[in-house]
């Protein structure tokens, strides 16, 4: 009887969890696809689309850092790969519309022939495949090389940060991909005119739908058996190895998925914002991704997403009024959260809910009748 009751309670809990998940996704879809377009101007809607791209990167960091314990300070590398691949395709398409052999910035730099590594990205199919495959493949190769040698903690963080810095320096010196100024002034997106407000809204809807899919994938990974192994590797790596699992393989999967998300975010960032440069993919942007995740709550599902959107929204809002003061405010906020609320804002909410449940489960003390001879057992 007790066994059947426990099974029934487990099924009820699972159904309740799925209902809550569907309700959350439905609410997010309503806010993104109905409320935001109805109340935001075209400028603000385009700005929100940019924030959603950062949220995609944050979702991957939450999986790799929050659940896997890998402090990824170099997500700008994978963001840059996706962004530059998309930018190269858009510039080739713009050159074809004008009837030119090379993009406009190459003509100014004196380059008369399209470089060989640009040629494959003239195809939309190759471009999409490269955006999906290249960041993930590079992350997988890097992950196997690092995690198989049991590099972790601060050493892994420094290595990933050094890769971001090296990539930014490399891109700055490459005139064939824009150099310091990067690639900008895109006119079309797979045949759609980017100056048309309707197409700008289409990009917002694409970013919103992509973010929901990424959050759904992240949730599935977090609450699966793999997610349990990832947390176990974070907390007790040697014990997981003793049980017969290879922690390196488990880490590589999370690191690769995070890079995959970052590559997609970078590819969408280019037509939405209209520019990609080394300043958008170096050390500082990589750390900015991390700040949003830490403030939102790195170990939760929605904490990194909401934290990233909230931080970049605050940056945009406060920097308009206090251009020189936002950096100090951002640093102070990061210090306060890491020092006093290491689980982030979402962790505060979870702690409040846990304390509330504990108070409900604790029975109230029995009243003592002064005129009765009954003495509680504890007092005997």
Secondary structure as GFF3:
##gff-version 3
##sequence-region A 1 380
A	DSSP	alpha_helix	2	30	.	.	.	ID=ss1
A	DSSP	pi_helix	31	35	.	.	.	ID=ss2
A	DSSP	alpha_helix	36	39	.	.	.	ID=ss3
A	DSSP	alpha_helix	42	61	.	.	.	ID=ss4
A	DSSP	pi_helix	62	67	.	.	.	ID=ss5
A	DSSP	alpha_helix	75	98	.	.	.	ID=ss6
A	DSSP	alpha_helix	104	109	.	.	.	ID=ss7
A	DSSP	alpha_helix	116	119	.	.	.	ID=ss8
A	DSSP	three_ten_helix	120	122	.	.	.	ID=ss9
A	DSSP	alpha_helix	124	147	.	.	.	ID=ss10
A	DSSP	alpha_helix	154	172	.	.	.	ID=ss11
A	DSSP	three_ten_helix	175	177	.	.	.	ID=ss12
A	DSSP	three_ten_helix	179	181	.	.	.	ID=ss13
A	DSSP	beta_strand	183	184	.	.	.	ID=ss14
A	DSSP	beta_strand	188	189	.	.	.	ID=ss15
A	DSSP	beta_strand	192	193	.	.	.	ID=ss16
A	DSSP	alpha_helix	197	222	.	.	.	ID=ss17
A	DSSP	alpha_helix	225	235	.	.	.	ID=ss18
A	DSSP	alpha_helix	237	242	.	.	.	ID=ss19
A	DSSP	alpha_helix	247	273	.	.	.	ID=ss20
A	DSSP	beta_strand	275	276	.	.	.	ID=ss21
A	DSSP	three_ten_helix	278	280	.	.	.	ID=ss22
A	DSSP	alpha_helix	283	296	.	.	.	ID=ss23
A	DSSP	alpha_helix	303	321	.	.	.	ID=ss24
A	DSSP	alpha_helix	326	340	.	.	.	ID=ss25
A	DSSP	alpha_helix	344	361	.	.	.	ID=ss26
A	DSSP	three_ten_helix	377	379	.	.	.	ID=ss27
###
